[in-house]
Amino acid sequence: MKHIAFTIDHKFVRFCAVTMVSILKNDTPTEVTIHVIANDLLEEDRNILVKLATSYGAKIAFYEVPLEKLEGYTIRWEGQRLPMVVFYRCLLASLLPEDVDKVLYLDSDVLVLQPLDEFWNTDLEGKALAGVPDDFQVNPVHCNRLGYDLSYNYFNGGVLLLNLKYWRMHNIEQQCKVYYRENPDRVLYNDQDLLNGLLHEHKVLVGMKWNVQEGAYRVPKGKSADWQPPYKETILHPAILHYSSRKPWQYHCMHPLRHLYFEYQDLTPWKGEHVLNDFGPRFHRFIHLLPYTLGFKRSKYLSL
């Protein structure tokens, strides 16, 4: 059984549903249990997610987070946009049942496009988690800020395979709280910095195809418009596609694979919904794209 965890609030039910459907369409749904951690879901929200999961033969369970578990945490980056749910993934070891030894945590802005078996079966013996580097090249800024050697790299927090058995054995949940409290000058990007700073020596890095982020589709500064990356096959056929910056549901999204999101959304109750259905966002998108259409600006994205 594969255990998949989402940490959401009411505003992200639609997006969670899209990610769920992408899993259930591309893996074996009868071998999947979805764990939804959220404090403010409506009965309607739960019913939608239950109906989606069970229609494919998957199991689903819901959990709420006691507020005392969040004591000491604050949003330090994007405080006006990000909710406290970003810290829920630090609590999964105590929230999920004891017999769940590992769980794949996913942000709700990803699509799972290939079976998860290879990633799920990553050897986590003696390790806290498996993740994907935040970029194809090591960013020294993150490692230097967190005070560890570049050889450890820096992983993205949106796709994480967590060894809950290890977390419970070493009380990582409490260690997270202590590290967060004692390193206010290091931890900028909330839980992602926290987990990298605390667990950089206790992780496994897996291939980039398991978390292909938006930056992989952009033309790097200094490269010509027709530049092609050596990792093109990875971005053409991602196992997990992560809309990590611009979201497909935003009018100004220019991601070359944004259409895939709406293909999976059409398998949910939100079929046909699009911000561009309204004239205002459609007009704003026209204005936004006009400099690129007229050739005054070159595209930020690779031509695939």
Phi and psi restraints in degrees (value plus and minus 20) as a CYANA .aco file:
   2 LYS   PHI    -112.5   -72.5
   2 LYS   PSI     111.0   151.0
   3 HIS   PHI    -126.0   -86.0
   3 HIS   PSI     104.1   144.1
   4 ILE   PHI    -138.6   -98.6
   4 ILE   PSI     110.9   150.9
   5 ALA   PHI    -136.1   -96.1
   5 ALA   PSI     117.7   157.7
   6 PHE   PHI    -143.1  -103.1
   6 PHE   PSI     116.6   156.6
   7 THR   PHI    -135.1   -95.1
   7 THR   PSI      92.4   132.4
   8 ILE   PHI    -158.8  -118.8
   8 ILE   PSI     155.7   195.7
   9 ASP   PHI    -149.3  -109.3
   9 ASP   PSI    -196.6  -156.6
  10 HIS   PHI     -75.0   -35.0
  10 HIS   PSI     -58.0   -18.0
  11 LYS   PHI     -85.8   -45.8
  11 LYS   PSI     -40.2    -0.2
  12 PHE   PHI    -125.5   -85.5
  12 PHE   PSI      -8.3    31.7
  13 VAL   PHI     -80.9   -40.9
  13 VAL   PSI     -66.1   -26.1
  14 ARG   PHI     -77.7   -37.7
  14 ARG   PSI     -66.0   -26.0
  15 PHE   PHI     -90.2   -50.2
  15 PHE   PSI     -57.7   -17.7
  16 CYS   PHI     -81.3   -41.3
  16 CYS   PSI     -60.8   -20.8
  17 ALA   PHI     -81.0   -41.0
  17 ALA   PSI     -60.4   -20.4
  18 VAL   PHI     -84.5   -44.5
  18 VAL   PSI     -65.5   -25.5
  19 THR   PHI     -82.6   -42.6
  19 THR   PSI     -62.1   -22.1
  20 MET   PHI     -77.1   -37.1
  20 MET   PSI     -68.5   -28.5
  21 VAL   PHI     -82.6   -42.6
  21 VAL   PSI     -57.2   -17.2
  22 SER   PHI     -83.2   -43.2
  22 SER   PSI     -55.6   -15.6
  23 ILE   PHI     -86.7   -46.7
  23 ILE   PSI     -69.4   -29.4
  24 LEU   PHI     -88.5   -48.5
  24 LEU   PSI     -45.5    -5.5
  25 LYS   PHI    -101.5   -61.5
  25 LYS   PSI     -47.1    -7.1
  26 ASN   PHI    -133.3   -93.3
  26 ASN   PSI     -21.8    18.2
  27 ASP   PHI    -143.6  -103.6
  27 ASP   PSI    -186.7  -146.7
  28 THR   PHI    -117.6   -77.6
  28 THR   PSI      80.6   120.6
  29 PRO   PHI     -81.7   -41.7
  29 PRO   PSI     -49.6    -9.6
  30 THR   PHI     -90.4   -50.4
  30 THR   PSI     -29.9    10.1
  31 GLU   PHI    -127.1   -87.1
  31 GLU   PSI      -0.5    39.5
  32 VAL   PHI    -142.8  -102.8
  32 VAL   PSI     114.5   154.5
  33 THR   PHI    -138.8   -98.8
  33 THR   PSI     104.9   144.9
  34 ILE   PHI    -115.0   -75.0
  34 ILE   PSI     109.9   149.9
  35 HIS   PHI    -134.4   -94.4
  35 HIS   PSI      97.8   137.8
  36 VAL   PHI    -129.2   -89.2
  36 VAL   PSI      97.6   137.6
  37 ILE   PHI    -126.0   -86.0
  37 ILE   PSI      95.3   135.3
  38 ALA   PHI    -181.8  -141.8
  38 ALA   PSI     127.8   167.8
  39 ASN   PHI    -126.6   -86.6
  39 ASN   PSI     -35.7     4.3
  40 ASP   PHI    -147.8  -107.8
  40 ASP   PSI       8.1    48.1
  41 LEU   PHI     -93.1   -53.1
  41 LEU   PSI     121.0   161.0
  42 LEU   PHI    -100.7   -60.7
  42 LEU   PSI     142.8   182.8
  43 GLU   PHI     -79.8   -39.8
  43 GLU   PSI     -56.7   -16.7
  44 GLU   PHI     -82.2   -42.2
  44 GLU   PSI     -60.6   -20.6
  45 ASP   PHI     -79.5   -39.5
  45 ASP   PSI     -68.2   -28.2
  46 ARG   PHI     -83.2   -43.2
  46 ARG   PSI     -61.3   -21.3
  47 ASN   PHI     -83.0   -43.0
  47 ASN   PSI     -59.0   -19.0
  48 ILE   PHI     -82.3   -42.3
  48 ILE   PSI     -67.6   -27.6
  49 LEU   PHI     -88.7   -48.7
  49 LEU   PSI     -58.3   -18.3
  50 VAL   PHI     -83.0   -43.0
  50 VAL   PSI     -66.0   -26.0
  51 LYS   PHI     -81.7   -41.7
  51 LYS   PSI     -61.8   -21.8
  52 LEU   PHI     -82.0   -42.0
  52 LEU   PSI     -70.1   -30.1
  53 ALA   PHI     -82.7   -42.7
  53 ALA   PSI     -69.9   -29.9
  54 THR   PHI     -90.5   -50.5
  54 THR   PSI     -46.3    -6.3
  55 SER   PHI     -85.1   -45.1
  55 SER   PSI     -42.6    -2.6
  56 TYR   PHI    -118.8   -78.8
  56 TYR   PSI     -25.8    14.2
  57 GLY   PHI      72.7   112.7
  57 GLY   PSI     -10.4    29.6
  58 ALA   PHI    -109.1   -69.1
  58 ALA   PSI     143.1   183.1
  59 LYS   PHI    -120.4   -80.4
  59 LYS   PSI     135.6   175.6
  60 ILE   PHI    -166.3  -126.3
  60 ILE   PSI     123.7   163.7
  61 ALA   PHI    -159.9  -119.9
  61 ALA   PSI     133.5   173.5
  62 PHE   PHI    -142.9  -102.9
  62 PHE   PSI     127.8   167.8
  63 TYR   PHI    -160.6  -120.6
  63 TYR   PSI     127.1   167.1
  64 GLU   PHI    -133.0   -93.0
  64 GLU   PSI     134.5   174.5
  65 VAL   PHI    -126.5   -86.5
  65 VAL   PSI      97.4   137.4
  66 PRO   PHI     -79.0   -39.0
  66 PRO   PSI     113.7   153.7
  67 LEU   PHI     -80.3   -40.3
  67 LEU   PSI     -49.5    -9.5
  68 GLU   PHI     -84.6   -44.6
  68 GLU   PSI     -42.7    -2.7
  69 LYS   PHI     -88.7   -48.7
  69 LYS   PSI     -39.2     0.8
  70 LEU   PHI    -118.1   -78.1
  70 LEU   PSI     -18.2    21.8
  71 GLU   PHI     -80.9   -40.9
  71 GLU   PSI     111.4   151.4
  72 GLY   PHI      77.8   117.8
  72 GLY   PSI     -36.1     3.9
  73 TYR   PHI    -113.7   -73.7
  73 TYR   PSI     119.9   159.9
  74 THR   PHI    -160.4  -120.4
  74 THR   PSI     135.2   175.2
  75 ILE   PHI    -101.2   -61.2
  75 ILE   PSI      95.1   135.1
  76 ARG   PHI    -117.3   -77.3
  76 ARG   PSI     -41.7    -1.7
  77 TRP   PHI    -147.9  -107.9
  77 TRP   PSI     112.9   152.9
  78 GLU   PHI      39.8    79.8
  78 GLU   PSI      23.1    63.1
  79 GLY   PHI     -81.7   -41.7
  79 GLY   PSI     -46.7    -6.7
  80 GLN   PHI    -100.6   -60.6
  80 GLN   PSI     -34.6     5.4
  81 ARG   PHI    -133.3   -93.3
  81 ARG   PSI     -56.8   -16.8
  82 LEU   PHI    -111.3   -71.3
  82 LEU   PSI     114.7   154.7
  83 PRO   PHI    -106.7   -66.7
  83 PRO   PSI     150.8   190.8
  84 MET   PHI     -86.9   -46.9
  84 MET   PSI     -30.8     9.2
  85 VAL   PHI     -81.0   -41.0
  85 VAL   PSI     -36.9     3.1
  86 VAL   PHI     -82.0   -42.0
  86 VAL   PSI     -41.9    -1.9
  87 PHE   PHI    -111.6   -71.6
  87 PHE   PSI     -26.6    13.4
  88 TYR   PHI     -80.3   -40.3
  88 TYR   PSI     -52.4   -12.4
  89 ARG   PHI     -86.7   -46.7
  89 ARG   PSI     -37.3     2.7
  90 CYS   PHI     -98.7   -58.7
  90 CYS   PSI     -26.7    13.3
  91 LEU   PHI    -133.2   -93.2
  91 LEU   PSI     -17.0    23.0
  92 LEU   PHI     -82.9   -42.9
  92 LEU   PSI     -52.2   -12.2
  93 ALA   PHI     -82.3   -42.3
  93 ALA   PSI     -51.7   -11.7
  94 SER   PHI    -116.9   -76.9
  94 SER   PSI     -39.5     0.5
  95 LEU   PHI    -102.4   -62.4
  95 LEU   PSI     -57.4   -17.4
  96 LEU   PHI    -104.5   -64.5
  96 LEU   PSI     136.8   176.8
  97 PRO   PHI     -76.7   -36.7
  97 PRO   PSI     130.0   170.0
  98 GLU   PHI     -81.0   -41.0
  98 GLU   PSI     -47.0    -7.0
  99 ASP   PHI    -103.5   -63.5
  99 ASP   PSI     -19.7    20.3
 100 VAL   PHI    -110.4   -70.4
 100 VAL   PSI      82.6   122.6
 101 ASP   PHI    -102.6   -62.6
 101 ASP   PSI     -45.6    -5.6
 102 LYS   PHI    -170.3  -130.3
 102 LYS   PSI     136.8   176.8
 103 VAL   PHI    -167.6  -127.6
 103 VAL   PSI     123.2   163.2
 104 LEU   PHI    -115.1   -75.1
 104 LEU   PSI      90.9   130.9
 105 TYR   PHI    -105.8   -65.8
 105 TYR   PSI     115.0   155.0
 106 LEU   PHI    -152.4  -112.4
 106 LEU   PSI     113.9   153.9
 107 ASP   PHI     -84.5   -44.5
 107 ASP   PSI     140.3   180.3
 108 SER   PHI    -112.1   -72.1
 108 SER   PSI       0.1    40.1
 109 ASP   PHI    -139.0   -99.0
 109 ASP   PSI      12.7    52.7
 110 VAL   PHI    -141.6  -101.6
 110 VAL   PSI     137.1   177.1
 111 LEU   PHI    -139.9   -99.9
 111 LEU   PSI     110.9   150.9
 112 VAL   PHI    -112.5   -72.5
 112 VAL   PSI      97.0   137.0
 113 LEU   PHI    -133.0   -93.0
 113 LEU   PSI     -23.8    16.2
 114 GLN   PHI    -161.0  -121.0
 114 GLN   PSI     140.5   180.5
 115 PRO   PHI     -75.6   -35.6
 115 PRO   PSI     126.4   166.4
 116 LEU   PHI    -113.2   -73.2
 116 LEU   PSI     -20.2    19.8
 117 ASP   PHI     -73.3   -33.3
 117 ASP   PSI     -67.1   -27.1
 118 GLU   PHI     -79.3   -39.3
 118 GLU   PSI     -65.9   -25.9
 119 PHE   PHI     -89.2   -49.2
 119 PHE   PSI     -65.4   -25.4
 120 TRP   PHI     -78.2   -38.2
 120 TRP   PSI     -54.7   -14.7
 121 ASN   PHI    -108.5   -68.5
 121 ASN   PSI      -7.9    32.1
 122 THR   PHI     -74.5   -34.5
 122 THR   PSI     115.3   155.3
 123 ASP   PHI     -92.0   -52.0
 123 ASP   PSI      93.5   133.5
 124 LEU   PHI    -129.8   -89.8
 124 LEU   PSI      -3.2    36.8
 125 GLU   PHI     -77.0   -37.0
 125 GLU   PSI     100.2   140.2
 126 GLY   PHI      54.1    94.1
 126 GLY   PSI      -8.4    31.6
 127 LYS   PHI    -142.1  -102.1
 127 LYS   PSI     131.7   171.7
 128 ALA   PHI    -104.0   -64.0
 128 ALA   PSI     -50.7   -10.7
 129 LEU   PHI    -185.3  -145.3
 129 LEU   PSI     146.1   186.1
 130 ALA   PHI    -144.8  -104.8
 130 ALA   PSI     118.7   158.7
 131 GLY   PHI    -170.6  -130.6
 131 GLY   PSI    -194.8  -154.8
 132 VAL   PHI    -138.6   -98.6
 132 VAL   PSI     117.3   157.3
 133 PRO   PHI     -72.3   -32.3
 133 PRO   PSI     126.7   166.7
 134 ASP   PHI     -89.8   -49.8
 134 ASP   PSI     -35.8     4.2
 135 ASP   PHI    -176.2  -136.2
 135 ASP   PSI     145.9   185.9
 136 PHE   PHI     -90.1   -50.1
 136 PHE   PSI     -39.5     0.5
 137 GLN   PHI    -142.1  -102.1
 137 GLN   PSI     124.5   164.5
 138 VAL   PHI     -85.0   -45.0
 138 VAL   PSI     110.9   150.9
 139 ASN   PHI    -115.0   -75.0
 139 ASN   PSI      88.0   128.0
 140 PRO   PHI     -85.4   -45.4
 140 PRO   PSI     -42.5    -2.5
 141 VAL   PHI     -79.4   -39.4
 141 VAL   PSI     -66.3   -26.3
 142 HIS   PHI     -86.0   -46.0
 142 HIS   PSI     -68.2   -28.2
 143 CYS   PHI     -83.0   -43.0
 143 CYS   PSI     -62.1   -22.1
 144 ASN   PHI     -85.1   -45.1
 144 ASN   PSI     -61.1   -21.1
 145 ARG   PHI     -83.2   -43.2
 145 ARG   PSI     -57.7   -17.7
 146 LEU   PHI    -108.0   -68.0
 146 LEU   PSI     -25.4    14.6
 147 GLY   PHI      57.9    97.9
 147 GLY   PSI      14.0    54.0
 148 TYR   PHI    -154.4  -114.4
 148 TYR   PSI     145.2   185.2
 149 ASP   PHI     -88.4   -48.4
 149 ASP   PSI     126.4   166.4
 150 LEU   PHI     -80.6   -40.6
 150 LEU   PSI     -43.0    -3.0
 151 SER   PHI     -82.6   -42.6
 151 SER   PSI     -41.7    -1.7
 152 TYR   PHI    -100.1   -60.1
 152 TYR   PSI     -38.9     1.1
 153 ASN   PHI      44.5    84.5
 153 ASN   PSI    -192.1  -152.1
 154 TYR   PHI    -162.4  -122.4
 154 TYR   PSI     101.3   141.3
 155 PHE   PHI    -116.9   -76.9
 155 PHE   PSI     135.4   175.4
 156 ASN   PHI    -103.1   -63.1
 156 ASN   PSI     121.2   161.2
 157 GLY   PHI    -108.9   -68.9
 157 GLY   PSI     -18.6    21.4
 158 GLY   PHI    -101.8   -61.8
 158 GLY   PSI     -38.0     2.0
 159 VAL   PHI    -158.5  -118.5
 159 VAL   PSI      88.5   128.5
 160 LEU   PHI    -158.4  -118.4
 160 LEU   PSI     108.9   148.9
 161 LEU   PHI    -115.7   -75.7
 161 LEU   PSI      90.5   130.5
 162 LEU   PHI    -121.2   -81.2
 162 LEU   PSI     109.3   149.3
 163 ASN   PHI    -107.1   -67.1
 163 ASN   PSI      70.8   110.8
 164 LEU   PHI     -86.4   -46.4
 164 LEU   PSI     -50.1   -10.1
 165 LYS   PHI     -81.2   -41.2
 165 LYS   PSI     -64.0   -24.0
 166 TYR   PHI     -84.8   -44.8
 166 TYR   PSI     -63.9   -23.9
 167 TRP   PHI     -78.1   -38.1
 167 TRP   PSI     -64.3   -24.3
 168 ARG   PHI     -89.6   -49.6
 168 ARG   PSI     -60.4   -20.4
 169 MET   PHI     -83.3   -43.3
 169 MET   PSI     -57.0   -17.0
 170 HIS   PHI    -125.7   -85.7
 170 HIS   PSI     -11.6    28.4
 171 ASN   PHI      30.7    70.7
 171 ASN   PSI      30.5    70.5
 172 ILE   PHI     -84.3   -44.3
 172 ILE   PSI     -52.3   -12.3
 173 GLU   PHI     -77.4   -37.4
 173 GLU   PSI     -65.5   -25.5
 174 GLN   PHI     -89.5   -49.5
 174 GLN   PSI     -58.3   -18.3
 175 GLN   PHI     -80.3   -40.3
 175 GLN   PSI     -55.5   -15.5
 176 CYS   PHI     -80.5   -40.5
 176 CYS   PSI     -66.5   -26.5
 177 LYS   PHI     -81.5   -41.5
 177 LYS   PSI     -63.2   -23.2
 178 VAL   PHI     -85.4   -45.4
 178 VAL   PSI     -66.1   -26.1
 179 TYR   PHI     -82.0   -42.0
 179 TYR   PSI     -61.9   -21.9
 180 TYR   PHI     -83.4   -43.4
 180 TYR   PSI     -62.0   -22.0
 181 ARG   PHI     -88.6   -48.6
 181 ARG   PSI     -57.2   -17.2
 182 GLU   PHI    -109.7   -69.7
 182 GLU   PSI     -26.7    13.3
 183 ASN   PHI    -148.8  -108.8
 183 ASN   PSI      34.4    74.4
 184 PRO   PHI     -84.9   -44.9
 184 PRO   PSI     -45.8    -5.8
 185 ASP   PHI    -103.9   -63.9
 185 ASP   PSI     -36.3     3.7
 186 ARG   PHI    -114.7   -74.7
 186 ARG   PSI     -60.9   -20.9
 187 VAL   PHI    -103.5   -63.5
 187 VAL   PSI      82.1   122.1
 188 LEU   PHI    -122.3   -82.3
 188 LEU   PSI     -72.3   -32.3
 189 TYR   PHI    -107.5   -67.5
 189 TYR   PSI      34.3    74.3
 190 ASN   PHI      25.9    65.9
 190 ASN   PSI    -149.9  -109.9
 191 ASP   PHI     -86.1   -46.1
 191 ASP   PSI     -48.9    -8.9
 192 GLN   PHI     -85.9   -45.9
 192 GLN   PSI     -65.8   -25.8
 193 ASP   PHI     -84.2   -44.2
 193 ASP   PSI     -62.1   -22.1
 194 LEU   PHI     -76.9   -36.9
 194 LEU   PSI     -70.1   -30.1
 195 LEU   PHI     -88.8   -48.8
 195 LEU   PSI     -56.8   -16.8
 196 ASN   PHI     -86.6   -46.6
 196 ASN   PSI     -64.8   -24.8
 197 GLY   PHI     -82.9   -42.9
 197 GLY   PSI     -61.8   -21.8
 198 LEU   PHI     -99.9   -59.9
 198 LEU   PSI     -56.6   -16.6
 199 LEU   PHI    -136.8   -96.8
 199 LEU   PSI      -3.0    37.0
 200 HIS   PHI     -81.1   -41.1
 200 HIS   PSI     -47.3    -7.3
 201 GLU   PHI    -108.8   -68.8
 201 GLU   PSI     -24.8    15.2
 202 HIS   PHI    -145.1  -105.1
 202 HIS   PSI      22.3    62.3
 203 LYS   PHI    -153.4  -113.4
 203 LYS   PSI     145.9   185.9
 204 VAL   PHI    -141.3  -101.3
 204 VAL   PSI     111.9   151.9
 205 LEU   PHI    -117.2   -77.2
 205 LEU   PSI     111.3   151.3
 206 VAL   PHI    -132.4   -92.4
 206 VAL   PSI     155.6   195.6
 207 GLY   PHI     -81.7   -41.7
 207 GLY   PSI     131.3   171.3
 208 MET   PHI     -82.4   -42.4
 208 MET   PSI     -42.2    -2.2
 209 LYS   PHI     -83.6   -43.6
 209 LYS   PSI     -36.9     3.1
 210 TRP   PHI    -107.2   -67.2
 210 TRP   PSI     -17.0    23.0
 211 ASN   PHI    -187.6  -147.6
 211 ASN   PSI      53.2    93.2
 212 VAL   PHI    -105.7   -65.7
 212 VAL   PSI      89.0   129.0
 213 GLN   PHI    -112.0   -72.0
 213 GLN   PSI     149.1   189.1
 214 GLU   PHI     -77.9   -37.9
 214 GLU   PSI     -58.6   -18.6
 215 GLY   PHI     -77.8   -37.8
 215 GLY   PSI     -45.3    -5.3
 216 ALA   PHI     -87.6   -47.6
 216 ALA   PSI     -38.4     1.6
 217 TYR   PHI    -118.2   -78.2
 217 TYR   PSI     -19.8    20.2
 218 ARG   PHI    -113.7   -73.7
 218 ARG   PSI     128.7   168.7
 219 VAL   PHI     -97.2   -57.2
 219 VAL   PSI      99.2   139.2
 220 PRO   PHI     -81.9   -41.9
 220 PRO   PSI     131.8   171.8
 221 LYS   PHI     -79.6   -39.6
 221 LYS   PSI     117.3   157.3
 222 GLY   PHI      69.6   109.6
 222 GLY   PSI     -28.3    11.7
 223 LYS   PHI    -115.2   -75.2
 223 LYS   PSI     129.6   169.6
 224 SER   PHI     -91.9   -51.9
 224 SER   PSI     141.7   181.7
 225 ALA   PHI     -83.3   -43.3
 225 ALA   PSI     -46.0    -6.0
 226 ASP   PHI    -115.9   -75.9
 226 ASP   PSI      -9.0    31.0
 227 TRP   PHI     -81.2   -41.2
 227 TRP   PSI     118.4   158.4
 228 GLN   PHI    -141.3  -101.3
 228 GLN   PSI     110.9   150.9
 229 PRO   PHI     -97.4   -57.4
 229 PRO   PSI     134.4   174.4
 230 PRO   PHI     -89.4   -49.4
 230 PRO   PSI     -35.5     4.5
 231 TYR   PHI    -121.2   -81.2
 231 TYR   PSI       7.4    47.4
 232 LYS   PHI     -80.4   -40.4
 232 LYS   PSI     -57.4   -17.4
 233 GLU   PHI     -81.9   -41.9
 233 GLU   PSI     -55.6   -15.6
 234 THR   PHI     -84.7   -44.7
 234 THR   PSI     -63.1   -23.1
 235 ILE   PHI    -100.7   -60.7
 235 ILE   PSI     -39.8     0.2
 236 LEU   PHI     -96.8   -56.8
 236 LEU   PSI     -51.0   -11.0
 237 HIS   PHI    -151.4  -111.4
 237 HIS   PSI      43.0    83.0
 238 PRO   PHI     -88.8   -48.8
 238 PRO   PSI     123.7   163.7
 239 ALA   PHI     -98.0   -58.0
 239 ALA   PSI     -60.5   -20.5
 240 ILE   PHI    -150.7  -110.7
 240 ILE   PSI     100.9   140.9
 241 LEU   PHI    -119.4   -79.4
 241 LEU   PSI     106.3   146.3
 242 HIS   PHI    -137.7   -97.7
 242 HIS   PSI      91.0   131.0
 243 TYR   PHI    -101.5   -61.5
 243 TYR   PSI      54.1    94.1
 244 SER   PHI     -99.2   -59.2
 244 SER   PSI     -33.6     6.4
 245 SER   PHI    -144.2  -104.2
 245 SER   PSI    -112.4   -72.4
 246 ARG   PHI     -88.4   -48.4
 246 ARG   PSI     111.0   151.0
 247 LYS   PHI    -116.8   -76.8
 247 LYS   PSI     124.7   164.7
 248 PRO   PHI     -78.7   -38.7
 248 PRO   PSI     -47.8    -7.8
 249 TRP   PHI    -102.5   -62.5
 249 TRP   PSI     -18.0    22.0
 250 GLN   PHI    -114.7   -74.7
 250 GLN   PSI     121.4   161.4
 251 TYR   PHI     -82.1   -42.1
 251 TYR   PSI     -48.6    -8.6
 252 HIS   PHI    -115.8   -75.8
 252 HIS   PSI     -10.9    29.1
 253 CYS   PHI     -85.8   -45.8
 253 CYS   PSI     110.6   150.6
 254 MET   PHI    -140.1  -100.1
 254 MET   PSI      -5.9    34.1
 255 HIS   PHI     -76.4   -36.4
 255 HIS   PSI     110.3   150.3
 256 PRO   PHI     -84.7   -44.7
 256 PRO   PSI     -36.2     3.8
 257 LEU   PHI    -132.9   -92.9
 257 LEU   PSI       3.5    43.5
 258 ARG   PHI     -82.8   -42.8
 258 ARG   PSI     -48.6    -8.6
 259 HIS   PHI     -81.4   -41.4
 259 HIS   PSI     -49.2    -9.2
 260 LEU   PHI     -82.1   -42.1
 260 LEU   PSI     -54.8   -14.8
 261 TYR   PHI     -79.1   -39.1
 261 TYR   PSI     -64.5   -24.5
 262 PHE   PHI     -94.7   -54.7
 262 PHE   PSI     -43.2    -3.2
 263 GLU   PHI     -84.4   -44.4
 263 GLU   PSI     -59.8   -19.8
 264 TYR   PHI     -99.7   -59.7
 264 TYR   PSI     -53.3   -13.3
 265 GLN   PHI     -80.9   -40.9
 265 GLN   PSI     -53.2   -13.2
 266 ASP   PHI     -87.9   -47.9
 266 ASP   PSI     -26.9    13.1
 267 LEU   PHI    -116.5   -76.5
 267 LEU   PSI     -10.8    29.2
 268 THR   PHI    -140.0  -100.0
 268 THR   PSI     154.5   194.5
 269 PRO   PHI     -82.9   -42.9
 269 PRO   PSI     -28.8    11.2
 270 TRP   PHI    -115.9   -75.9
 270 TRP   PSI       3.1    43.1
 271 LYS   PHI     -72.3   -32.3
 271 LYS   PSI     110.5   150.5
 272 GLY   PHI      63.7   103.7
 272 GLY   PSI     -29.6    10.4
 273 GLU   PHI     -95.7   -55.7
 273 GLU   PSI     115.8   155.8
 274 HIS   PHI    -179.1  -139.1
 274 HIS   PSI     117.9   157.9
 275 VAL   PHI     -78.8   -38.8
 275 VAL   PSI     -48.6    -8.6
 276 LEU   PHI    -100.7   -60.7
 276 LEU   PSI     -17.9    22.1
 277 ASN   PHI     -89.3   -49.3
 277 ASN   PSI     -40.4    -0.4
 278 ASP   PHI    -117.8   -77.8
 278 ASP   PSI     124.1   164.1
 279 PHE   PHI     -82.5   -42.5
 279 PHE   PSI     -62.6   -22.6
 280 GLY   PHI     -76.5   -36.5
 280 GLY   PSI     -77.9   -37.9
 281 PRO   PHI     -80.8   -40.8
 281 PRO   PSI     -54.7   -14.7
 282 ARG   PHI     -84.5   -44.5
 282 ARG   PSI     -59.9   -19.9
 283 PHE   PHI     -86.9   -46.9
 283 PHE   PSI     -63.3   -23.3
 284 HIS   PHI     -82.1   -42.1
 284 HIS   PSI     -57.9   -17.9
 285 ARG   PHI     -85.5   -45.5
 285 ARG   PSI     -59.7   -19.7
 286 PHE   PHI     -79.1   -39.1
 286 PHE   PSI     -66.2   -26.2
 287 ILE   PHI     -85.0   -45.0
 287 ILE   PSI     -61.0   -21.0
 288 HIS   PHI     -82.0   -42.0
 288 HIS   PSI     -59.9   -19.9
 289 LEU   PHI    -106.7   -66.7
 289 LEU   PSI     -33.6     6.4
 290 LEU   PHI     -75.4   -35.4
 290 LEU   PSI     -65.4   -25.4
 291 PRO   PHI     -80.0   -40.0
 291 PRO   PSI     -51.9   -11.9
 292 TYR   PHI     -95.8   -55.8
 292 TYR   PSI     -59.9   -19.9
 293 THR   PHI     -83.7   -43.7
 293 THR   PSI     -59.3   -19.3
 294 LEU   PHI    -104.1   -64.1
 294 LEU   PSI     -24.9    15.1
 295 GLY   PHI      65.3   105.3
 295 GLY   PSI     -11.9    28.1
 296 PHE   PHI     -93.1   -53.1
 296 PHE   PSI     -47.2    -7.2
 297 LYS   PHI    -148.2  -108.2
 297 LYS   PSI     124.8   164.8
 298 ARG   PHI    -111.0   -71.0
 298 ARG   PSI     133.6   173.6
 299 SER   PHI     -81.1   -41.1
 299 SER   PSI     121.0   161.0
 300 LYS   PHI     -97.9   -57.9
 300 LYS   PSI     -34.6     5.4
 301 TYR   PHI    -128.9   -88.9
 301 TYR   PSI     133.6   173.6
 302 LEU   PHI     -87.6   -47.6
 302 LEU   PSI     131.0   171.0
 303 SER   PHI    -110.2   -70.2
 303 SER   PSI      91.4   131.4
